Amino acid sequence: MAQFLTIPDVADFLEVSERRVRTLLCQGRIAGFKDDSNIWRITCPLNIKPGKRGPDLRGYAVRKLQPRQLKVVQK
């Protein structure tokens, strides 16, 4: 069985809005696809590509995300 995450769970994990998650999905920066019902299916484990714009943050402290338990949807 394939495992998928929901948009609200990913938004909560990344501490961004659900709209931002949908934008990242459309840009291909988060791995996922739309199924036959036109619902986003986000692959588990979460795979996020970094952006190309903005400052180089390699020298800065990394923000530590404290993820909650993500719900995994079985298809």
N, CA, C, O and CB atoms as a CASP TS submission, in Angstrom:
PFRMAT TS
TARGET T0000
AUTHOR 0000-0000-0000
METHOD Language model
MODEL 1
PARENT N/A
ATOM      1  N   MET     1       0.821  -1.193   0.000  1.00  0.00           N
ATOM      2  CA  MET     1       0.000   0.000   0.000  1.00  0.00           C
ATOM      3  C   MET     1       0.865   1.257   0.000  1.00  0.00           C
ATOM      4  O   MET     1       1.844   1.345   0.741  1.00  0.00           O
ATOM      5  CB  MET     1      -0.934  -0.002   1.203  1.00  0.00           C
ATOM      6  N   ALA     2       0.511   2.196  -0.808  1.00  0.00           N
ATOM      7  CA  ALA     2       1.230   3.466  -0.850  1.00  0.00           C
ATOM      8  C   ALA     2       0.770   4.349   0.309  1.00  0.00           C
ATOM      9  O   ALA     2      -0.396   4.317   0.701  1.00  0.00           O
ATOM     10  CB  ALA     2       1.008   4.184  -2.212  1.00  0.00           C
ATOM     11  N   GLN     3       1.695   5.133   0.850  1.00  0.00           N
ATOM     12  CA  GLN     3       1.372   6.022   1.956  1.00  0.00           C
ATOM     13  C   GLN     3       1.511   7.460   1.504  1.00  0.00           C
ATOM     14  O   GLN     3       2.474   7.825   0.829  1.00  0.00           O
ATOM     15  CB  GLN     3       2.276   5.745   3.172  1.00  0.00           C
ATOM     16  N   PHE     4       0.525   8.282   1.889  1.00  0.00           N
ATOM     17  CA  PHE     4       0.503   9.680   1.496  1.00  0.00           C
ATOM     18  C   PHE     4       0.171  10.558   2.690  1.00  0.00           C
ATOM     19  O   PHE     4      -0.460  10.116   3.650  1.00  0.00           O
ATOM     20  CB  PHE     4      -0.503   9.909   0.368  1.00  0.00           C
ATOM     21  N   LEU     5       0.613  11.827   2.615  1.00  0.00           N
ATOM     22  CA  LEU     5       0.325  12.823   3.638  1.00  0.00           C
ATOM     23  C   LEU     5      -0.733  13.785   3.116  1.00  0.00           C
ATOM     24  O   LEU     5      -0.914  13.921   1.906  1.00  0.00           O
ATOM     25  CB  LEU     5       1.610  13.587   4.047  1.00  0.00           C
ATOM     26  N   THR     6      -1.435  14.456   4.038  1.00  0.00           N
ATOM     27  CA  THR     6      -2.445  15.439   3.651  1.00  0.00           C
ATOM     28  C   THR     6      -1.825  16.839   3.651  1.00  0.00           C
ATOM     29  O   THR     6      -0.797  17.073   4.287  1.00  0.00           O
ATOM     30  CB  THR     6      -3.669  15.380   4.610  1.00  0.00           C
ATOM     31  N   ILE     7      -2.458  17.756   2.938  1.00  0.00           N
ATOM     32  CA  ILE     7      -1.958  19.136   2.862  1.00  0.00           C
ATOM     33  C   ILE     7      -1.963  19.802   4.239  1.00  0.00           C
ATOM     34  O   ILE     7      -0.969  20.440   4.590  1.00  0.00           O
ATOM     35  CB  ILE     7      -2.809  19.960   1.877  1.00  0.00           C
ATOM     36  N   PRO     8      -3.035  19.688   5.043  1.00  0.00           N
ATOM     37  CA  PRO     8      -2.988  20.323   6.369  1.00  0.00           C
ATOM     38  C   PRO     8      -1.872  19.788   7.267  1.00  0.00           C
ATOM     39  O   PRO     8      -1.277  20.547   8.032  1.00  0.00           O
ATOM     40  CB  PRO     8      -4.310  20.135   7.064  1.00  0.00           C
ATOM     41  N   ASP     9      -1.588  18.499   7.182  1.00  0.00           N
ATOM     42  CA  ASP     9      -0.511  17.934   7.996  1.00  0.00           C
ATOM     43  C   ASP     9       0.849  18.463   7.566  1.00  0.00           C
ATOM     44  O   ASP     9       1.684  18.775   8.415  1.00  0.00           O
ATOM     45  CB  ASP     9      -0.524  16.413   7.912  1.00  0.00           C
ATOM     46  N   VAL    10       1.083  18.569   6.276  1.00  0.00           N
ATOM     47  CA  VAL    10       2.357  19.088   5.772  1.00  0.00           C
ATOM     48  C   VAL    10       2.492  20.567   6.122  1.00  0.00           C
ATOM     49  O   VAL    10       3.576  21.017   6.496  1.00  0.00           O
ATOM     50  CB  VAL    10       2.466  18.883   4.239  1.00  0.00           C
ATOM     51  N   ALA    11       1.397  21.332   6.006  1.00  0.00           N
ATOM     52  CA  ALA    11       1.430  22.755   6.349  1.00  0.00           C
ATOM     53  C   ALA    11       1.757  22.946   7.828  1.00  0.00           C
ATOM     54  O   ALA    11       2.531  23.836   8.180  1.00  0.00           O
ATOM     55  CB  ALA    11       0.084  23.424   6.013  1.00  0.00           C
ATOM     56  N   ASP    12       1.182  22.128   8.684  1.00  0.00           N
ATOM     57  CA  ASP    12       1.455  22.210  10.115  1.00  0.00           C
ATOM     58  C   ASP    12       2.908  21.826  10.404  1.00  0.00           C
ATOM     59  O   ASP    12       3.562  22.461  11.232  1.00  0.00           O
ATOM     60  CB  ASP    12       0.491  21.299  10.902  1.00  0.00           C
ATOM     61  N   PHE    13       3.406  20.808   9.738  1.00  0.00           N
ATOM     62  CA  PHE    13       4.782  20.357   9.932  1.00  0.00           C
ATOM     63  C   PHE    13       5.782  21.427   9.511  1.00  0.00           C
ATOM     64  O   PHE    13       6.759  21.676  10.217  1.00  0.00           O
ATOM     65  CB  PHE    13       5.034  19.071   9.149  1.00  0.00           C
ATOM     66  N   LEU    14       5.543  22.065   8.357  1.00  0.00           N
ATOM     67  CA  LEU    14       6.457  23.075   7.836  1.00  0.00           C
ATOM     68  C   LEU    14       6.213  24.460   8.417  1.00  0.00           C
ATOM     69  O   LEU    14       6.988  25.384   8.170  1.00  0.00           O
ATOM     70  CB  LEU    14       6.346  23.136   6.345  1.00  0.00           C
ATOM     71  N   GLU    15       5.127  24.609   9.195  1.00  0.00           N
ATOM     72  CA  GLU    15       4.735  25.886   9.782  1.00  0.00           C
ATOM     73  C   GLU    15       4.497  26.944   8.711  1.00  0.00           C
ATOM     74  O   GLU    15       4.955  28.079   8.837  1.00  0.00           O
ATOM     75  CB  GLU    15       5.800  26.365  10.759  1.00  0.00           C
ATOM     76  N   VAL    16       3.775  26.563   7.653  1.00  0.00           N
ATOM     77  CA  VAL    16       3.362  27.471   6.584  1.00  0.00           C
ATOM     78  C   VAL    16       1.875  27.259   6.346  1.00  0.00           C
ATOM     79  O   VAL    16       1.265  26.370   6.940  1.00  0.00           O
ATOM     80  CB  VAL    16       4.189  27.231   5.267  1.00  0.00           C
ATOM     81  N   SER    17       1.291  28.084   5.471  1.00  0.00           N
ATOM     82  CA  SER    17      -0.135  27.957   5.182  1.00  0.00           C
ATOM     83  C   SER    17      -0.385  26.805   4.206  1.00  0.00           C
ATOM     84  O   SER    17       0.521  26.340   3.515  1.00  0.00           O
ATOM     85  CB  SER    17      -0.687  29.276   4.606  1.00  0.00           C
ATOM     86  N   GLU    18      -1.634  26.365   4.173  1.00  0.00           N
ATOM     87  CA  GLU    18      -2.014  25.312   3.232  1.00  0.00           C
ATOM     88  C   GLU    18      -1.857  25.803   1.795  1.00  0.00           C
ATOM     89  O   GLU    18      -1.497  25.026   0.911  1.00  0.00           O
ATOM     90  CB  GLU    18      -3.466  24.851   3.487  1.00  0.00           C
ATOM     91  N   ARG    19      -2.124  27.077   1.558  1.00  0.00           N
ATOM     92  CA  ARG    19      -1.966  27.651   0.215  1.00  0.00           C
ATOM     93  C   ARG    19      -0.511  27.572  -0.229  1.00  0.00           C
ATOM     94  O   ARG    19      -0.232  27.277  -1.391  1.00  0.00           O
ATOM     95  CB  ARG    19      -2.453  29.117   0.187  1.00  0.00           C
ATOM     96  N   ARG    20       0.420  27.835   0.691  1.00  0.00           N
ATOM     97  CA  ARG    20       1.844  27.759   0.365  1.00  0.00           C
ATOM     98  C   ARG    20       2.239  26.331   0.007  1.00  0.00           C
ATOM     99  O   ARG    20       3.038  26.122  -0.905  1.00  0.00           O
ATOM    100  CB  ARG    20       2.695  28.266   1.541  1.00  0.00           C
ATOM    101  N   VAL    21       1.693  25.354   0.711  1.00  0.00           N
ATOM    102  CA  VAL    21       1.980  23.952   0.391  1.00  0.00           C
ATOM    103  C   VAL    21       1.478  23.635  -1.014  1.00  0.00           C
ATOM    104  O   VAL    21       2.171  22.964  -1.779  1.00  0.00           O
ATOM    105  CB  VAL    21       1.326  22.999   1.431  1.00  0.00           C
ATOM    106  N   ARG    22       0.280  24.110  -1.364  1.00  0.00           N
ATOM    107  CA  ARG    22      -0.251  23.872  -2.715  1.00  0.00           C
ATOM    108  C   ARG    22       0.635  24.536  -3.770  1.00  0.00           C
ATOM    109  O   ARG    22       0.861  23.969  -4.839  1.00  0.00           O
ATOM    110  CB  ARG    22      -1.701  24.401  -2.830  1.00  0.00           C
ATOM    111  N   THR    23       1.133  25.731  -3.472  1.00  0.00           N
ATOM    112  CA  THR    23       2.032  26.423  -4.406  1.00  0.00           C
ATOM    113  C   THR    23       3.319  25.630  -4.589  1.00  0.00           C
ATOM    114  O   THR    23       3.790  25.468  -5.715  1.00  0.00           O
ATOM    115  CB  THR    23       2.352  27.850  -3.903  1.00  0.00           C
ATOM    116  N   LEU    24       3.889  25.139  -3.502  1.00  0.00           N
ATOM    117  CA  LEU    24       5.114  24.340  -3.596  1.00  0.00           C
ATOM    118  C   LEU    24       4.866  23.046  -4.368  1.00  0.00           C
ATOM    119  O   LEU    24       5.746  22.587  -5.096  1.00  0.00           O
ATOM    120  CB  LEU    24       5.655  24.021  -2.191  1.00  0.00           C
ATOM    121  N   LEU    25       3.690  22.457  -4.222  1.00  0.00           N
ATOM    122  CA  LEU    25       3.344  21.261  -4.995  1.00  0.00           C
ATOM    123  C   LEU    25       3.265  21.588  -6.483  1.00  0.00           C
ATOM    124  O   LEU    25       3.777  20.837  -7.313  1.00  0.00           O
ATOM    125  CB  LEU    25       2.008  20.669  -4.508  1.00  0.00           C
ATOM    126  N   CYS    26       2.626  22.702  -6.822  1.00  0.00           N
ATOM    127  CA  CYS    26       2.506  23.095  -8.234  1.00  0.00           C
ATOM    128  C   CYS    26       3.869  23.407  -8.845  1.00  0.00           C
ATOM    129  O   CYS    26       4.093  23.140 -10.026  1.00  0.00           O
ATOM    130  CB  CYS    26       1.583  24.315  -8.370  1.00  0.00           C
ATOM    131  N   GLN    27       4.778  23.967  -8.055  1.00  0.00           N
ATOM    132  CA  GLN    27       6.120  24.284  -8.535  1.00  0.00           C
ATOM    133  C   GLN    27       7.013  23.046  -8.611  1.00  0.00           C
ATOM    134  O   GLN    27       8.098  23.099  -9.191  1.00  0.00           O
ATOM    135  CB  GLN    27       6.760  25.323  -7.635  1.00  0.00           C
ATOM    136  N   GLY    28       6.570  21.950  -8.037  1.00  0.00           N
ATOM    137  CA  GLY    28       7.372  20.738  -8.044  1.00  0.00           C
ATOM    138  C   GLY    28       8.415  20.690  -6.950  1.00  0.00           C
ATOM    139  O   GLY    28       9.300  19.835  -6.989  1.00  0.00           O
ATOM    140  N   ARG    29       8.340  21.597  -5.958  1.00  0.00           N
ATOM    141  CA  ARG    29       9.324  21.619  -4.879  1.00  0.00           C
ATOM    142  C   ARG    29       8.986  20.638  -3.771  1.00  0.00           C
ATOM    143  O   ARG    29       9.854  20.290  -2.970  1.00  0.00           O
ATOM    144  CB  ARG    29       9.434  23.010  -4.306  1.00  0.00           C
ATOM    145  N   ILE    30       7.730  20.183  -3.712  1.00  0.00           N
ATOM    146  CA  ILE    30       7.331  19.107  -2.815  1.00  0.00           C
ATOM    147  C   ILE    30       6.848  17.972  -3.702  1.00  0.00           C
ATOM    148  O   ILE    30       6.064  18.193  -4.626  1.00  0.00           O
ATOM    149  CB  ILE    30       6.217  19.569  -1.786  1.00  0.00           C
ATOM    150  N   ALA    31       7.310  16.762  -3.427  1.00  0.00           N
ATOM    151  CA  ALA    31       6.938  15.606  -4.235  1.00  0.00           C
ATOM    152  C   ALA    31       5.494  15.219  -3.947  1.00  0.00           C
ATOM    153  O   ALA    31       5.135  14.932  -2.805  1.00  0.00           O
ATOM    154  CB  ALA    31       7.883  14.417  -3.962  1.00  0.00           C
ATOM    155  N   GLY    32       4.670  15.212  -4.992  1.00  0.00           N
ATOM    156  CA  GLY    32       3.269  14.834  -4.864  1.00  0.00           C
ATOM    157  C   GLY    32       2.590  14.868  -6.223  1.00  0.00           C
ATOM    158  O   GLY    32       3.190  15.276  -7.218  1.00  0.00           O
ATOM    159  N   PHE    33       1.330  14.437  -6.257  1.00  0.00           N
ATOM    160  CA  PHE    33       0.564  14.424  -7.497  1.00  0.00           C
ATOM    161  C   PHE    33      -0.915  14.515  -7.177  1.00  0.00           C
ATOM    162  O   PHE    33      -1.326  14.291  -6.038  1.00  0.00           O
ATOM    163  CB  PHE    33       0.864  13.154  -8.323  1.00  0.00           C
ATOM    164  N   LYS    34      -1.717  14.846  -8.182  1.00  0.00           N
ATOM    165  CA  LYS    34      -3.171  14.871  -8.030  1.00  0.00           C
ATOM    166  C   LYS    34      -3.720  13.535  -8.507  1.00  0.00           C
ATOM    167  O   LYS    34      -3.337  13.039  -9.567  1.00  0.00           O
ATOM    168  CB  LYS    34      -3.811  16.061  -8.825  1.00  0.00           C
ATOM    169  N   ASP    35      -4.619  12.957  -7.719  1.00  0.00           N
ATOM    170  CA  ASP    35      -5.202  11.671  -8.096  1.00  0.00           C
ATOM    171  C   ASP    35      -6.427  11.888  -8.984  1.00  0.00           C
ATOM    172  O   ASP    35      -6.693  13.013  -9.408  1.00  0.00           O
ATOM    173  CB  ASP    35      -5.584  10.857  -6.838  1.00  0.00           C
ATOM    174  N   ASP    36      -7.167  10.826  -9.266  1.00  0.00           N
ATOM    175  CA  ASP    36      -8.341  10.901 -10.135  1.00  0.00           C
ATOM    176  C   ASP    36      -9.427  11.809  -9.577  1.00  0.00           C
ATOM    177  O   ASP    36     -10.213  12.373 -10.339  1.00  0.00           O
ATOM    178  CB  ASP    36      -8.906   9.522 -10.355  1.00  0.00           C
ATOM    179  N   SER    37      -9.480  11.958  -8.258  1.00  0.00           N
ATOM    180  CA  SER    37     -10.478  12.813  -7.602  1.00  0.00           C
ATOM    181  C   SER    37     -10.012  14.255  -7.486  1.00  0.00           C
ATOM    182  O   SER    37     -10.675  15.066  -6.838  1.00  0.00           O
ATOM    183  CB  SER    37     -10.804  12.273  -6.221  1.00  0.00           C
ATOM    184  N   ASN    38      -8.870  14.595  -8.108  1.00  0.00           N
ATOM    185  CA  ASN    38      -8.299  15.937  -8.084  1.00  0.00           C
ATOM    186  C   ASN    38      -7.864  16.341  -6.665  1.00  0.00           C
ATOM    187  O   ASN    38      -7.944  17.513  -6.296  1.00  0.00           O
ATOM    188  CB  ASN    38      -9.313  16.947  -8.632  1.00  0.00           C
ATOM    189  N   ILE    39      -7.407  15.365  -5.883  1.00  0.00           N
ATOM    190  CA  ILE    39      -6.915  15.590  -4.529  1.00  0.00           C
ATOM    191  C   ILE    39      -5.408  15.372  -4.526  1.00  0.00           C
ATOM    192  O   ILE    39      -4.909  14.405  -5.102  1.00  0.00           O
ATOM    193  CB  ILE    39      -7.623  14.648  -3.502  1.00  0.00           C
ATOM    194  N   TRP    40      -4.681  16.288  -3.866  1.00  0.00           N
ATOM    195  CA  TRP    40      -3.230  16.154  -3.804  1.00  0.00           C
ATOM    196  C   TRP    40      -2.844  14.969  -2.935  1.00  0.00           C
ATOM    197  O   TRP    40      -3.374  14.795  -1.838  1.00  0.00           O
ATOM    198  CB  TRP    40      -2.591  17.440  -3.265  1.00  0.00           C
ATOM    199  N   ARG    41      -1.925  14.159  -3.425  1.00  0.00           N
ATOM    200  CA  ARG    41      -1.328  13.045  -2.685  1.00  0.00           C
ATOM    201  C   ARG    41       0.150  13.365  -2.534  1.00  0.00           C
ATOM    202  O   ARG    41       0.885  13.413  -3.521  1.00  0.00           O
ATOM    203  CB  ARG    41      -1.552  11.655  -3.417  1.00  0.00           C
ATOM    204  N   ILE    42       0.585  13.585  -1.299  1.00  0.00           N
ATOM    205  CA  ILE    42       1.964  13.964  -1.015  1.00  0.00           C
ATOM    206  C   ILE    42       2.692  12.721  -0.522  1.00  0.00           C
ATOM    207  O   ILE    42       2.265  12.072   0.432  1.00  0.00           O
ATOM    208  CB  ILE    42       2.039  15.126   0.039  1.00  0.00           C
ATOM    209  N   THR    43       3.784  12.405  -1.180  1.00  0.00           N
ATOM    210  CA  THR    43       4.490  11.166  -0.876  1.00  0.00           C
ATOM    211  C   THR    43       5.117  11.204   0.515  1.00  0.00           C
ATOM    212  O   THR    43       5.520  12.257   1.009  1.00  0.00           O
ATOM    213  CB  THR    43       5.563  10.904  -1.924  1.00  0.00           C
ATOM    214  N   CYS    44       5.184  10.053   1.114  1.00  0.00           N
ATOM    215  CA  CYS    44       5.790   9.887   2.430  1.00  0.00           C
ATOM    216  C   CYS    44       6.993   8.973   2.262  1.00  0.00           C
ATOM    217  O   CYS    44       6.809   7.879   1.729  1.00  0.00           O
ATOM    218  CB  CYS    44       4.767   9.305   3.474  1.00  0.00           C
ATOM    219  N   PRO    45       8.188   9.317   2.664  1.00  0.00           N
ATOM    220  CA  PRO    45       8.573  10.471   3.462  1.00  0.00           C
ATOM    221  C   PRO    45       8.567  11.755   2.648  1.00  0.00           C
ATOM    222  O   PRO    45       8.689  11.733   1.423  1.00  0.00           O
ATOM    223  CB  PRO    45       9.940  10.252   4.064  1.00  0.00           C
ATOM    224  N   LEU    46       8.423  12.864   3.342  1.00  0.00           N
ATOM    225  CA  LEU    46       8.317  14.181   2.726  1.00  0.00           C
ATOM    226  C   LEU    46       9.640  14.551   2.055  1.00  0.00           C
ATOM    227  O   LEU    46      10.701  14.483   2.675  1.00  0.00           O
ATOM    228  CB  LEU    46       7.924  15.246   3.778  1.00  0.00           C
ATOM    229  N   ASN    47       9.565  14.943   0.779  1.00  0.00           N
ATOM    230  CA  ASN    47      10.743  15.298  -0.002  1.00  0.00           C
ATOM    231  C   ASN    47      10.568  16.734  -0.486  1.00  0.00           C
ATOM    232  O   ASN    47       9.690  17.010  -1.303  1.00  0.00           O
ATOM    233  CB  ASN    47      10.954  14.311  -1.205  1.00  0.00           C
ATOM    234  N   ILE    48      11.406  17.657   0.016  1.00  0.00           N
ATOM    235  CA  ILE    48      11.281  19.082  -0.308  1.00  0.00           C
ATOM    236  C   ILE    48      12.573  19.553  -0.959  1.00  0.00           C
ATOM    237  O   ILE    48      13.660  19.349  -0.418  1.00  0.00           O
ATOM    238  CB  ILE    48      10.964  19.926   0.968  1.00  0.00           C
ATOM    239  N   LYS    49      12.449  20.190  -2.131  1.00  0.00           N
ATOM    240  CA  LYS    49      13.608  20.763  -2.817  1.00  0.00           C
ATOM    241  C   LYS    49      13.779  22.205  -2.350  1.00  0.00           C
ATOM    242  O   LYS    49      12.787  22.928  -2.254  1.00  0.00           O
ATOM    243  CB  LYS    49      13.442  20.694  -4.375  1.00  0.00           C
ATOM    244  N   PRO    50      14.999  22.648  -2.058  1.00  0.00           N
ATOM    245  CA  PRO    50      15.210  24.028  -1.623  1.00  0.00           C
ATOM    246  C   PRO    50      14.994  25.009  -2.761  1.00  0.00           C
ATOM    247  O   PRO    50      15.104  24.651  -3.934  1.00  0.00           O
ATOM    248  CB  PRO    50      16.611  24.196  -1.056  1.00  0.00           C
ATOM    249  N   GLY    51      14.684  26.257  -2.402  1.00  0.00           N
ATOM    250  CA  GLY    51      14.500  27.309  -3.390  1.00  0.00           C
ATOM    251  C   GLY    51      15.821  27.797  -3.944  1.00  0.00           C
ATOM    252  O   GLY    51      16.882  27.475  -3.410  1.00  0.00           O
ATOM    253  N   LYS    52      15.759  28.575  -5.012  1.00  0.00           N
ATOM    254  CA  LYS    52      16.977  29.073  -5.663  1.00  0.00           C
ATOM    255  C   LYS    52      17.235  30.544  -5.362  1.00  0.00           C
ATOM    256  O   LYS    52      18.319  31.055  -5.644  1.00  0.00           O
ATOM    257  CB  LYS    52      16.883  28.873  -7.165  1.00  0.00           C
ATOM    258  N   ARG    53      16.237  31.232  -4.787  1.00  0.00           N
ATOM    259  CA  ARG    53      16.404  32.650  -4.506  1.00  0.00           C
ATOM    260  C   ARG    53      16.602  32.871  -3.013  1.00  0.00           C
ATOM    261  O   ARG    53      16.403  31.968  -2.201  1.00  0.00           O
ATOM    262  CB  ARG    53      15.194  33.448  -5.011  1.00  0.00           C
ATOM    263  N   GLY    54      16.999  34.089  -2.672  1.00  0.00           N
ATOM    264  CA  GLY    54      17.148  34.441  -1.268  1.00  0.00           C
ATOM    265  C   GLY    54      18.589  34.323  -0.812  1.00  0.00           C
ATOM    266  O   GLY    54      19.476  33.970  -1.589  1.00  0.00           O
ATOM    267  N   PRO    55      18.812  34.626   0.470  1.00  0.00           N
ATOM    268  CA  PRO    55      20.184  34.614   0.986  1.00  0.00           C
ATOM    269  C   PRO    55      20.726  33.203   1.133  1.00  0.00           C
ATOM    270  O   PRO    55      19.970  32.237   1.229  1.00  0.00           O
ATOM    271  CB  PRO    55      20.247  35.324   2.322  1.00  0.00           C
ATOM    272  N   ASP    56      22.045  33.103   1.150  1.00  0.00           N
ATOM    273  CA  ASP    56      22.703  31.823   1.386  1.00  0.00           C
ATOM    274  C   ASP    56      22.705  31.591   2.891  1.00  0.00           C
ATOM    275  O   ASP    56      23.403  32.293   3.623  1.00  0.00           O
ATOM    276  CB  ASP    56      24.167  31.798   0.794  1.00  0.00           C
ATOM    277  N   LEU    57      21.939  30.625   3.356  1.00  0.00           N
ATOM    278  CA  LEU    57      21.744  30.420   4.783  1.00  0.00           C
ATOM    279  C   LEU    57      22.628  29.316   5.359  1.00  0.00           C
ATOM    280  O   LEU    57      22.402  28.872   6.484  1.00  0.00           O
ATOM    281  CB  LEU    57      20.306  30.099   5.051  1.00  0.00           C
ATOM    282  N   ARG    58      23.616  28.875   4.616  1.00  0.00           N
ATOM    283  CA  ARG    58      24.462  27.778   5.107  1.00  0.00           C
ATOM    284  C   ARG    58      25.238  28.159   6.356  1.00  0.00           C
ATOM    285  O   ARG    58      25.546  27.291   7.172  1.00  0.00           O
ATOM    286  CB  ARG    58      25.430  27.342   4.028  1.00  0.00           C
ATOM    287  N   GLY    59      25.563  29.444   6.527  1.00  0.00           N
ATOM    288  CA  GLY    59      26.328  29.875   7.683  1.00  0.00           C
ATOM    289  C   GLY    59      25.484  30.173   8.910  1.00  0.00           C
ATOM    290  O   GLY    59      26.028  30.398   9.991  1.00  0.00           O
ATOM    291  N   TYR    60      24.172  30.179   8.764  1.00  0.00           N
ATOM    292  CA  TYR    60      23.281  30.510   9.864  1.00  0.00           C
ATOM    293  C   TYR    60      22.809  29.251  10.575  1.00  0.00           C
ATOM    294  O   TYR    60      22.850  28.151  10.024  1.00  0.00           O
ATOM    295  CB  TYR    60      22.087  31.313   9.360  1.00  0.00           C
ATOM    296  N   ALA    61      22.364  29.437  11.799  1.00  0.00           N
ATOM    297  CA  ALA    61      21.819  28.305  12.555  1.00  0.00           C
ATOM    298  C   ALA    61      20.551  27.803  11.870  1.00  0.00           C
ATOM    299  O   ALA    61      19.744  28.597  11.386  1.00  0.00           O
ATOM    300  CB  ALA    61      21.522  28.709  14.031  1.00  0.00           C
ATOM    301  N   VAL    62      20.383  26.503  11.831  1.00  0.00           N
ATOM    302  CA  VAL    62      19.227  25.891  11.185  1.00  0.00           C
ATOM    303  C   VAL    62      18.056  25.920  12.153  1.00  0.00           C
ATOM    304  O   VAL    62      18.193  25.577  13.327  1.00  0.00           O
ATOM    305  CB  VAL    62      19.538  24.433  10.732  1.00  0.00           C
ATOM    306  N   ARG    63      16.902  26.336  11.642  1.00  0.00           N
ATOM    307  CA  ARG    63      15.693  26.333  12.467  1.00  0.00           C
ATOM    308  C   ARG    63      15.283  24.890  12.728  1.00  0.00           C
ATOM    309  O   ARG    63      15.102  24.114  11.789  1.00  0.00           O
ATOM    310  CB  ARG    63      14.534  27.126  11.779  1.00  0.00           C
ATOM    311  N   LYS    64      15.141  24.541  13.959  1.00  0.00           N
ATOM    312  CA  LYS    64      14.777  23.178  14.324  1.00  0.00           C
ATOM    313  C   LYS    64      13.265  23.044  14.349  1.00  0.00           C
ATOM    314  O   LYS    64      12.591  23.671  15.166  1.00  0.00           O
ATOM    315  CB  LYS    64      15.380  22.793  15.690  1.00  0.00           C
ATOM    316  N   LEU    65      12.740  22.230  13.458  1.00  0.00           N
ATOM    317  CA  LEU    65      11.316  21.957  13.461  1.00  0.00           C
ATOM    318  C   LEU    65      11.038  20.814  14.416  1.00  0.00           C
ATOM    319  O   LEU    65      11.744  19.805  14.414  1.00  0.00           O
ATOM    320  CB  LEU    65      10.807  21.628  12.044  1.00  0.00           C
ATOM    321  N   GLN    66      10.040  20.970  15.208  1.00  0.00           N
ATOM    322  CA  GLN    66       9.611  19.918  16.110  1.00  0.00           C
ATOM    323  C   GLN    66       8.333  19.314  15.535  1.00  0.00           C
ATOM    324  O   GLN    66       7.233  19.721  15.908  1.00  0.00           O
ATOM    325  CB  GLN    66       9.388  20.463  17.565  1.00  0.00           C
ATOM    326  N   PRO    67       8.471  18.347  14.630  1.00  0.00           N
ATOM    327  CA  PRO    67       7.281  17.812  13.969  1.00  0.00           C
ATOM    328  C   PRO    67       6.384  17.053  14.935  1.00  0.00           C
ATOM    329  O   PRO    67       6.842  16.349  15.835  1.00  0.00           O
ATOM    330  CB  PRO    67       7.683  16.904  12.824  1.00  0.00           C
ATOM    331  N   ARG    68       5.099  17.225  14.711  1.00  0.00           N
ATOM    332  CA  ARG    68       4.128  16.423  15.437  1.00  0.00           C
ATOM    333  C   ARG    68       3.964  15.118  14.686  1.00  0.00           C
ATOM    334  O   ARG    68       4.490  14.949  13.586  1.00  0.00           O
ATOM    335  CB  ARG    68       2.762  17.167  15.594  1.00  0.00           C
ATOM    336  N   GLN    69       3.252  14.226  15.270  1.00  0.00           N
ATOM    337  CA  GLN    69       2.998  12.949  14.607  1.00  0.00           C
ATOM    338  C   GLN    69       2.134  13.208  13.367  1.00  0.00           C
ATOM    339  O   GLN    69       0.998  13.665  13.497  1.00  0.00           O
ATOM    340  CB  GLN    69       2.298  11.933  15.581  1.00  0.00           C
ATOM    341  N   LEU    70       2.648  12.928  12.186  1.00  0.00           N
ATOM    342  CA  LEU    70       1.914  13.133  10.945  1.00  0.00           C
ATOM    343  C   LEU    70       0.970  11.973  10.696  1.00  0.00           C
ATOM    344  O   LEU    70       1.311  10.813  10.927  1.00  0.00           O
ATOM    345  CB  LEU    70       2.875  13.300   9.767  1.00  0.00           C
ATOM    346  N   LYS    71      -0.233  12.305  10.217  1.00  0.00           N
ATOM    347  CA  LYS    71      -1.171  11.266   9.845  1.00  0.00           C
ATOM    348  C   LYS    71      -0.832  10.797   8.440  1.00  0.00           C
ATOM    349  O   LYS    71      -0.634  11.616   7.542  1.00  0.00           O
ATOM    350  CB  LYS    71      -2.636  11.771   9.932  1.00  0.00           C
ATOM    351  N   VAL    72      -0.765   9.510   8.246  1.00  0.00           N
ATOM    352  CA  VAL    72      -0.466   8.938   6.937  1.00  0.00           C
ATOM    353  C   VAL    72      -1.752   8.367   6.381  1.00  0.00           C
ATOM    354  O   VAL    72      -2.432   7.584   7.045  1.00  0.00           O
ATOM    355  CB  VAL    72       0.649   7.846   7.022  1.00  0.00           C
ATOM    356  N   VAL    73      -2.089   8.764   5.143  1.00  0.00           N
ATOM    357  CA  VAL    73      -3.305   8.303   4.488  1.00  0.00           C
ATOM    358  C   VAL    73      -2.983   7.098   3.633  1.00  0.00           C
ATOM    359  O   VAL    73      -2.069   7.156   2.811  1.00  0.00           O
ATOM    360  CB  VAL    73      -3.939   9.421   3.639  1.00  0.00           C
ATOM    361  N   GLN    74      -3.700   6.023   3.801  1.00  0.00           N
ATOM    362  CA  GLN    74      -3.518   4.823   2.977  1.00  0.00           C
ATOM    363  C   GLN    74      -4.427   4.925   1.763  1.00  0.00           C
ATOM    364  O   GLN    74      -5.593   5.302   1.879  1.00  0.00           O
ATOM    365  CB  GLN    74      -3.821   3.521   3.790  1.00  0.00           C
ATOM    366  N   LYS    75      -3.890   4.589   0.604  1.00  0.00           N
ATOM    367  CA  LYS    75      -4.732   4.602  -0.598  1.00  0.00           C
ATOM    368  C   LYS    75      -4.945   3.197  -1.075  1.00  0.00           C
ATOM    369  O   LYS    75      -5.627   2.982  -2.076  1.00  0.00           O
ATOM    370  CB  LYS    75      -4.108   5.453  -1.713  1.00  0.00           C
TER
END
